[in-house]
Amino acid sequence: MADRKIALNELARRIGLTDSNLSIFKTGKAKAVRMSTLEAICRELHCQPGDLMEYQPASAEVTGANDEE
């Protein structure tokens, strides 16, 4: 958003989300995102989904707590 010089509230308006819902996505607290929302964000920011998200393993995967032997 900073690279594109667009404010959160302006992007939210353009894609039809509330500021608070877009903020949850922006801060990495979203547990899920609709493909249509992701598509709209990418369209407005002229980017790819990988520019917006990165994979982070769940804490159980990091610690190996669920590993089967």
N, C-alpha and C positions, 0 to 999 in steps of 0.2 A: 504494500500500500504506500509506503514511504517513497519507493522508487517511482511509483506512478503518480505521486503527489495527489492522493485521494484520501479524504478523511473517512473514518469508520462509518459515520452517520450517512455520508453521501453514498458510499458503496452499499450500505444496508438498504437505502432508499432505492437504488438502481436495481438491486436483485430481489427486492420484496421481502426482506427480513427485518426483524426488529433490531435495534442497536444492540440490545442485550444478547440476543441469540448469535449475532455475528461476533460479538465480543467473546462469547464462550468458545467459539471456533478459533478465534484469533489467539486466545491465551492457551490453547491446547487442552482445554477442559471438556471438550465435546466428546461424548462416548460414541457418537455416530453422526454421519452426515449423509443427507440424501444426495443421490447422484445429480439430480436437477439443481440442487443448491451448489454443488461443486462445479457443475458446468457453468452456472451463472457467474460465479466468482471468477472462474478462469476466463470466461468471455469478457467480463468487464476489466480484468487486470491484464488481459493478453498474456496469459501464462499457462503452464501445464500443472496438473494436480501434484506432481512431484515437487514443484516449486513451493507448494503450500503445506505439504505434509511430509513427515518422515516416520519410519517405523521405529517404535521403541518397545522392546519386549516387556511383558508384564513382569512385575517383581518376582513372581513365582518362577518364571522362566530364567530370570537373571540369577536367582539363588539356587536353582535346580531343585526346588522343593517338590515339584511334581514329576521328577525323573523316575522312570521305572527301570529296574535292574533286571 
